Amino acid sequence: MSGPLALFGAGGQLGRELLDLARLRGEAIAGFTRAEADICDGNSVRAALERARPRLIVNAAGYTAVDKAEADAAGAEAGNAVGPRILALAARDAGIPLIHISTDYVFDGSKQGAWIESDPVAPLSVYGASKARGEALARAALPAHIIIRASWVYGFHGTNFLKTMLRLAGERDELRVVADQRGCPTAAIDLAEAILAADRAVCAGAEPWGTYHFAGQGVTTWHGFASEIVDAAALITRKRPLVTAISTADFPAPARRPANSQLDSGAFAAQFGYRAAPWRQRARETVSRLLRGA
């Protein structure tokens, strides 16, 4: 297969990471920010595909403000359901496969163990429901799709939990963090690598269509994640605020979160031969790079 990757959502946290990684690897990639190609605008999408003539499309665009979505259901629906359908239909018409990024928030968190791809979705929030509809609409529109559900994504770009904790650790003497929600922190760099691994498989002639889970190795709570971030930062800053465990009830938010967001990434590893790094390793690497500027 020839042509570049066409990346929608190039201005976001994952999009910027994927652009950097693809260029580092010498992969041809055409990135489109929302201003350049809005996935909710079919004419804009088709024009972008006509310009890029890609071998594969990556949708890293979407509405990610989980709490804001509770009062902005129309915005979440547009970015996370309508947009992916428009993109999938354009991909179908152009005969191009699609990789679409989704979330652990399509689950209700009631399962004790790790979620697998065949588990029924039952989102608790407007955001999660919009992402679940986006998955379903993309599947219905385009058989040649790969949907990747990720968990607790963070990285060097944009706004995310790790960067917020790092900032607060420099400002406060105590951080109060929820300890009764668990998941698998996933570095955006690993998710970008996963996308390139899937692209390689498709370019090699495989047809690995379907839904996959991909997340960092290991499980923790938001409190455990924050503690690791603070510990890693303290090695550089010598400032170590107290990280106090609290319950979800102690930190009310507009959107309900799953108590268990742990994803089983075994199917992705078996199909594409790639696993994320252990979450602690990546978290410490990210903290060091952000603080040292390296």
C-alpha positions as a Markdown table, in Angstrom:
| # | Residue | x | y | z |
|---|---|---|---|---|
| 1 | Met | 0.0 | 0.0 | 0.0 |
| 2 | Ser | 1.3 | 3.4 | -0.9 |
| 3 | Gly | 0.5 | 7.0 | 0.3 |
| 4 | Pro | 0.9 | 8.5 | 3.7 |
| 5 | Leu | -1.1 | 8.0 | 6.9 |
| 6 | Ala | -3.9 | 10.6 | 7.1 |
| 7 | Leu | -4.2 | 11.8 | 10.7 |
| 8 | Phe | -7.3 | 13.6 | 11.9 |
| 9 | Gly | -6.9 | 15.3 | 15.3 |
| 10 | Ala | -3.3 | 16.2 | 14.6 |
| 11 | Gly | -3.4 | 19.1 | 17.2 |
| 12 | Gly | -4.3 | 16.9 | 20.1 |
| 13 | Gln | -2.2 | 15.0 | 22.7 |
| 14 | Leu | -2.1 | 11.7 | 20.7 |
| 15 | Gly | -2.1 | 13.4 | 17.3 |
| 16 | Arg | 1.0 | 15.4 | 18.1 |
| 17 | Glu | 2.8 | 12.4 | 19.5 |
| 18 | Leu | 1.9 | 10.3 | 16.5 |
| 19 | Leu | 3.2 | 13.1 | 14.1 |
| 20 | Asp | 6.5 | 13.3 | 16.0 |
| 21 | Leu | 7.0 | 9.5 | 16.1 |
| 22 | Ala | 6.0 | 8.9 | 12.4 |
| 23 | Arg | 8.4 | 11.6 | 11.2 |
| 24 | Leu | 11.2 | 10.2 | 13.5 |
| 25 | Arg | 10.6 | 6.8 | 11.9 |
| 26 | Gly | 10.6 | 8.2 | 8.4 |
| 27 | Glu | 6.9 | 7.4 | 7.9 |
| 28 | Ala | 4.9 | 9.6 | 5.5 |
| 29 | Ile | 2.1 | 11.2 | 7.4 |
| 30 | Ala | -0.4 | 14.0 | 6.6 |
| 31 | Gly | -1.7 | 15.6 | 9.8 |
| 32 | Phe | -4.9 | 17.6 | 9.9 |
| 33 | Thr | -6.0 | 19.7 | 12.8 |
| 34 | Arg | -9.6 | 20.5 | 13.4 |
| 35 | Ala | -9.1 | 23.9 | 11.7 |
| 36 | Glu | -7.7 | 22.1 | 8.6 |
| 37 | Ala | -10.2 | 19.3 | 8.4 |
| 38 | Asp | -13.2 | 19.0 | 10.8 |
| 39 | Ile | -14.4 | 15.4 | 11.0 |
| 40 | Cys | -17.9 | 16.7 | 11.4 |
| 41 | Asp | -17.8 | 18.3 | 8.0 |
| 42 | Gly | -18.0 | 15.7 | 5.2 |
| 43 | Asn | -16.8 | 18.1 | 2.5 |
| 44 | Ser | -13.8 | 19.0 | 4.6 |
| 45 | Val | -13.0 | 15.4 | 5.2 |
| 46 | Arg | -13.3 | 14.4 | 1.6 |
| 47 | Ala | -11.2 | 17.3 | 0.5 |
| 48 | Ala | -8.4 | 16.3 | 3.0 |
| 49 | Leu | -8.5 | 12.7 | 1.7 |
| 50 | Glu | -8.3 | 13.9 | -1.9 |
| 51 | Arg | -5.2 | 16.0 | -1.0 |
| 52 | Ala | -3.5 | 13.3 | 1.0 |
| 53 | Arg | -4.4 | 10.2 | -1.0 |
| 54 | Pro | -3.6 | 8.1 | 2.1 |
| 55 | Arg | -3.0 | 4.4 | 2.5 |
| 56 | Leu | -4.8 | 4.5 | 5.9 |
| 57 | Ile | -6.7 | 7.0 | 8.1 |
| 58 | Val | -6.2 | 7.5 | 11.8 |
| 59 | Asn | -8.9 | 9.3 | 13.8 |
| 60 | Ala | -7.4 | 10.8 | 16.9 |
| 61 | Ala | -10.0 | 13.6 | 16.9 |
| 62 | Gly | -12.8 | 13.8 | 19.4 |
| 63 | Tyr | -14.5 | 15.6 | 22.2 |
| 64 | Thr | -12.5 | 14.8 | 25.3 |
| 65 | Ala | -13.9 | 17.1 | 28.0 |
| 66 | Val | -15.5 | 14.3 | 30.1 |
| 67 | Asp | -17.2 | 16.6 | 32.7 |
| 68 | Lys | -18.2 | 19.3 | 30.3 |
| 69 | Ala | -19.9 | 16.8 | 28.2 |
| 70 | Glu | -22.6 | 16.3 | 30.8 |
| 71 | Ala | -23.9 | 19.7 | 30.0 |
| 72 | Asp | -22.9 | 19.6 | 26.3 |
| 73 | Ala | -24.3 | 16.4 | 25.0 |
| 74 | Ala | -24.7 | 17.8 | 21.5 |
| 75 | Gly | -21.0 | 18.7 | 21.4 |
| 76 | Ala | -19.9 | 15.3 | 22.6 |
| 77 | Glu | -22.3 | 13.6 | 20.2 |
| 78 | Ala | -20.9 | 15.6 | 17.3 |
| 79 | Gly | -17.3 | 15.0 | 18.1 |
| 80 | Asn | -17.5 | 11.4 | 19.2 |
| 81 | Ala | -20.3 | 9.9 | 17.2 |
| 82 | Val | -21.4 | 12.0 | 14.2 |
| 83 | Gly | -17.8 | 12.8 | 13.2 |
| 84 | Pro | -16.5 | 9.3 | 13.3 |
| 85 | Arg | -19.4 | 8.2 | 11.2 |
| 86 | Ile | -18.7 | 10.9 | 8.6 |
| 87 | Leu | -15.0 | 9.9 | 8.5 |
| 88 | Ala | -15.9 | 6.2 | 8.2 |
| 89 | Leu | -18.3 | 6.8 | 5.4 |
| 90 | Ala | -15.7 | 8.9 | 3.6 |
| 91 | Ala | -13.1 | 6.1 | 4.2 |
| 92 | Arg | -15.5 | 3.5 | 2.8 |
| 93 | Asp | -16.2 | 5.6 | -0.3 |
| 94 | Ala | -12.4 | 6.0 | -0.9 |
| 95 | Gly | -11.6 | 2.4 | -0.2 |
| 96 | Ile | -9.3 | 3.3 | 2.7 |
| 97 | Pro | -9.0 | 1.5 | 6.1 |
| 98 | Leu | -9.6 | 3.4 | 9.3 |
| 99 | Ile | -8.0 | 3.3 | 12.8 |
| 100 | His | -10.4 | 4.9 | 15.3 |
| 101 | Ile | -9.4 | 5.7 | 18.9 |
| 102 | Ser | -11.9 | 5.0 | 21.7 |
| 103 | Thr | -11.9 | 4.7 | 25.4 |
| 104 | Asp | -12.3 | 2.5 | 28.5 |
| 105 | Tyr | -15.2 | 4.8 | 29.5 |
| 106 | Val | -17.6 | 2.8 | 27.3 |
| 107 | Phe | -17.7 | 0.3 | 30.2 |
| 108 | Asp | -19.5 | 0.7 | 33.5 |
| 109 | Gly | -16.6 | -0.4 | 35.7 |
| 110 | Ser | -18.6 | -3.2 | 37.4 |
| 111 | Lys | -16.4 | -6.1 | 36.3 |
| 112 | Gln | -13.8 | -7.4 | 38.8 |
| 113 | Gly | -11.1 | -8.3 | 36.3 |
| 114 | Ala | -9.8 | -6.7 | 33.1 |
| 115 | Trp | -12.2 | -5.8 | 30.4 |
| 116 | Ile | -12.0 | -7.8 | 27.1 |
| 117 | Glu | -13.2 | -6.7 | 23.8 |
| 118 | Ser | -16.4 | -8.8 | 23.8 |
| 119 | Asp | -17.6 | -7.5 | 27.1 |
| 120 | Pro | -20.9 | -5.5 | 26.8 |
| 121 | Val | -20.6 | -1.7 | 26.8 |
| 122 | Ala | -22.6 | 0.2 | 29.3 |
| 123 | Pro | -21.3 | 3.7 | 29.7 |
| 124 | Leu | -22.0 | 5.8 | 32.8 |
| 125 | Ser | -21.4 | 9.2 | 31.3 |
| 126 | Val | -22.5 | 11.3 | 28.3 |
| 127 | Tyr | -18.9 | 11.2 | 27.1 |
| 128 | Gly | -18.7 | 7.4 | 27.4 |
| 129 | Ala | -22.1 | 7.0 | 25.6 |
| 130 | Ser | -21.0 | 9.3 | 22.8 |
| 131 | Lys | -17.8 | 7.2 | 22.3 |
| 132 | Ala | -19.8 | 4.0 | 22.4 |
| 133 | Arg | -22.1 | 5.3 | 19.6 |
| 134 | Gly | -19.0 | 6.4 | 17.6 |
| 135 | Glu | -17.7 | 2.9 | 17.7 |
| 136 | Ala | -21.0 | 1.4 | 16.6 |
| 137 | Leu | -21.4 | 3.9 | 13.8 |
| 138 | Ala | -17.9 | 3.4 | 12.5 |
| 139 | Arg | -18.3 | -0.4 | 12.5 |
| 140 | Ala | -21.6 | -0.1 | 10.7 |
| 141 | Ala | -20.2 | 2.2 | 8.0 |
| 142 | Leu | -16.9 | 0.6 | 7.3 |
| 143 | Pro | -15.9 | -3.1 | 7.6 |
| 144 | Ala | -12.2 | -2.3 | 7.2 |
| 145 | His | -11.8 | -0.7 | 10.6 |
| 146 | Ile | -9.6 | -1.1 | 13.6 |
| 147 | Ile | -11.0 | 0.4 | 16.8 |
| 148 | Ile | -8.5 | 0.8 | 19.7 |
| 149 | Arg | -9.8 | 1.4 | 23.2 |
| 150 | Ala | -7.2 | 3.0 | 25.4 |
| 151 | Ser | -7.2 | 3.8 | 29.1 |
| 152 | Trp | -6.0 | 6.9 | 31.1 |
| 153 | Val | -3.9 | 8.4 | 28.3 |
| 154 | Tyr | -1.2 | 10.9 | 29.2 |
| 155 | Gly | 1.9 | 12.3 | 27.6 |
| 156 | Phe | 4.0 | 15.4 | 26.8 |
| 157 | His | 1.4 | 17.3 | 24.9 |
| 158 | Gly | -1.9 | 18.8 | 25.8 |
| 159 | Thr | -3.7 | 18.6 | 29.2 |
| 160 | Asn | -3.7 | 15.3 | 31.1 |
| 161 | Phe | -3.6 | 13.8 | 34.6 |
| 162 | Leu | 0.2 | 13.5 | 34.8 |
| 163 | Lys | 0.9 | 17.1 | 33.8 |
| 164 | Thr | -1.8 | 18.3 | 36.1 |
| 165 | Met | -0.4 | 16.4 | 39.1 |
| 166 | Leu | 3.1 | 17.6 | 38.2 |
| 167 | Arg | 2.0 | 21.2 | 38.2 |
| 168 | Leu | 0.0 | 20.8 | 41.5 |
| 169 | Ala | 3.0 | 19.0 | 43.1 |
| 170 | Gly | 5.0 | 22.2 | 42.6 |
| 171 | Glu | 2.3 | 24.4 | 44.0 |
| 172 | Arg | 0.8 | 22.6 | 47.0 |
| 173 | Asp | 1.9 | 20.7 | 50.1 |
| 174 | Glu | -0.9 | 18.1 | 49.8 |
| 175 | Leu | -2.7 | 16.5 | 46.9 |
| 176 | Arg | -6.0 | 14.7 | 47.5 |
| 177 | Val | -6.5 | 12.0 | 44.9 |
| 178 | Val | -9.2 | 9.4 | 44.3 |
| 179 | Ala | -8.1 | 5.9 | 45.3 |
| 180 | Asp | -11.2 | 3.8 | 44.5 |
| 181 | Gln | -10.9 | 3.9 | 40.7 |
| 182 | Arg | -8.4 | 1.7 | 39.0 |
| 183 | Gly | -7.0 | 1.5 | 35.5 |
| 184 | Cys | -4.0 | 1.2 | 33.3 |
| 185 | Pro | -2.2 | 4.5 | 32.6 |
| 186 | Thr | -1.3 | 4.6 | 29.0 |
| 187 | Ala | 1.5 | 6.8 | 27.6 |
| 188 | Ala | 0.6 | 8.5 | 24.3 |
| 189 | Ile | 4.0 | 7.4 | 22.9 |
| 190 | Asp | 3.0 | 3.8 | 23.4 |
| 191 | Leu | -0.4 | 4.4 | 21.8 |
| 192 | Ala | 1.3 | 6.0 | 18.9 |
| 193 | Glu | 3.6 | 3.0 | 18.5 |
| 194 | Ala | 0.5 | 0.8 | 18.6 |
| 195 | Ile | -1.1 | 2.7 | 15.7 |
| 196 | Leu | 2.1 | 2.3 | 13.7 |
| 197 | Ala | 2.2 | -1.4 | 14.5 |
| 198 | Ala | -1.4 | -1.8 | 13.2 |
| 199 | Asp | -0.5 | 0.2 | 10.1 |
| 200 | Arg | 2.4 | -2.1 | 9.4 |
| 201 | Ala | 0.1 | -5.1 | 9.6 |
| 202 | Val | -2.4 | -3.6 | 7.2 |
| 203 | Cys | 0.4 | -2.6 | 4.8 |
| 204 | Ala | 1.7 | -6.2 | 4.9 |
| 205 | Gly | -1.7 | -7.4 | 3.6 |
| 206 | Ala | -3.3 | -8.4 | 6.9 |
| 207 | Glu | -7.0 | -7.6 | 7.4 |
| 208 | Pro | -7.1 | -7.5 | 11.2 |
| 209 | Trp | -10.4 | -5.6 | 11.3 |
| 210 | Gly | -12.2 | -5.3 | 14.7 |
| 211 | Thr | -12.0 | -3.8 | 18.1 |
| 212 | Tyr | -8.9 | -4.1 | 20.4 |
| 213 | His | -7.8 | -2.9 | 23.8 |
| 214 | Phe | -4.5 | -1.3 | 24.3 |
| 215 | Ala | -3.2 | 0.1 | 27.6 |
| 216 | Gly | 0.0 | 0.4 | 29.7 |
| 217 | Gln | 1.1 | -2.7 | 31.5 |
| 218 | Gly | 0.1 | -3.0 | 35.2 |
| 219 | Val | -2.8 | -1.6 | 37.1 |
| 220 | Thr | -3.1 | 1.2 | 39.6 |
| 221 | Thr | -5.5 | 3.8 | 41.1 |
| 222 | Trp | -5.5 | 7.5 | 40.4 |
| 223 | His | -3.9 | 7.8 | 43.9 |
| 224 | Gly | -1.2 | 5.3 | 43.0 |
| 225 | Phe | -0.5 | 7.1 | 39.7 |
| 226 | Ala | -0.3 | 10.4 | 41.4 |
| 227 | Ser | 2.1 | 9.0 | 44.0 |
| 228 | Glu | 4.4 | 7.7 | 41.3 |
| 229 | Ile | 4.4 | 11.1 | 39.6 |
| 230 | Val | 5.2 | 12.9 | 42.8 |
| 231 | Asp | 8.0 | 10.4 | 43.7 |
| 232 | Ala | 9.6 | 10.8 | 40.3 |
| 233 | Ala | 9.3 | 14.6 | 40.4 |
| 234 | Ala | 10.9 | 14.7 | 43.9 |
| 235 | Leu | 14.1 | 13.1 | 42.6 |
| 236 | Ile | 14.5 | 16.3 | 40.5 |
| 237 | Thr | 12.7 | 19.1 | 42.4 |
| 238 | Arg | 13.4 | 17.8 | 46.0 |
| 239 | Lys | 9.8 | 18.8 | 46.7 |
| 240 | Arg | 7.4 | 16.0 | 47.9 |
| 241 | Pro | 3.9 | 17.0 | 48.8 |
| 242 | Leu | 1.7 | 14.6 | 50.7 |
| 243 | Val | -0.5 | 12.5 | 48.5 |
| 244 | Thr | -3.7 | 11.7 | 50.4 |
| 245 | Ala | -6.1 | 9.0 | 49.3 |
| 246 | Ile | -9.8 | 9.9 | 49.1 |
| 247 | Ser | -12.9 | 8.2 | 47.7 |
| 248 | Thr | -14.9 | 9.1 | 44.6 |
| 249 | Ala | -17.6 | 10.4 | 46.9 |
| 250 | Asp | -15.1 | 12.8 | 48.4 |
| 251 | Phe | -14.4 | 14.3 | 45.0 |
| 252 | Pro | -17.8 | 14.8 | 43.3 |
| 253 | Ala | -17.6 | 15.5 | 39.5 |
| 254 | Pro | -20.4 | 16.0 | 36.9 |
| 255 | Ala | -19.6 | 12.8 | 35.1 |
| 256 | Arg | -19.5 | 9.3 | 36.6 |
| 257 | Arg | -16.3 | 7.4 | 36.1 |
| 258 | Pro | -15.9 | 3.6 | 35.9 |
| 259 | Ala | -14.5 | 2.1 | 39.2 |
| 260 | Asn | -12.6 | -0.4 | 37.1 |
| 261 | Ser | -11.1 | 0.7 | 33.8 |
| 262 | Gln | -8.5 | -2.1 | 33.5 |
| 263 | Leu | -8.1 | -3.3 | 29.9 |
| 264 | Asp | -6.8 | -6.6 | 28.8 |
| 265 | Ser | -4.4 | -5.9 | 25.9 |
| 266 | Gly | -3.7 | -9.5 | 25.0 |
| 267 | Ala | -5.6 | -9.6 | 21.8 |
| 268 | Phe | -3.7 | -6.5 | 20.4 |
| 269 | Ala | -0.4 | -8.0 | 21.4 |
| 270 | Ala | -1.3 | -11.4 | 19.7 |
| 271 | Gln | -2.5 | -9.7 | 16.5 |
| 272 | Phe | 0.1 | -6.9 | 16.1 |
| 273 | Gly | 3.1 | -8.0 | 18.2 |
| 274 | Tyr | 3.4 | -5.0 | 20.4 |
| 275 | Arg | 2.7 | -4.2 | 24.0 |
| 276 | Ala | 2.9 | -1.0 | 25.9 |
| 277 | Ala | 5.7 | -0.5 | 28.4 |
| 278 | Pro | 5.0 | -0.9 | 32.2 |
| 279 | Trp | 3.1 | 2.2 | 33.3 |
| 280 | Arg | 5.6 | 3.1 | 36.1 |
| 281 | Gln | 8.5 | 3.1 | 33.7 |
| 282 | Arg | 6.7 | 5.4 | 31.2 |
| 283 | Ala | 5.4 | 7.7 | 33.9 |
| 284 | Arg | 8.9 | 8.2 | 35.3 |
| 285 | Glu | 10.3 | 8.8 | 31.8 |
| 286 | Thr | 7.6 | 11.4 | 31.1 |
| 287 | Val | 8.1 | 13.2 | 34.4 |
| 288 | Ser | 11.9 | 13.3 | 33.8 |
| 289 | Arg | 11.5 | 14.6 | 30.3 |
| 290 | Leu | 9.0 | 17.3 | 31.3 |
| 291 | Leu | 11.0 | 18.6 | 34.2 |
| 292 | Arg | 14.5 | 18.3 | 32.6 |
| 293 | Gly | 13.3 | 19.4 | 29.2 |
| 294 | Ala | 15.1 | 16.5 | 27.5 |
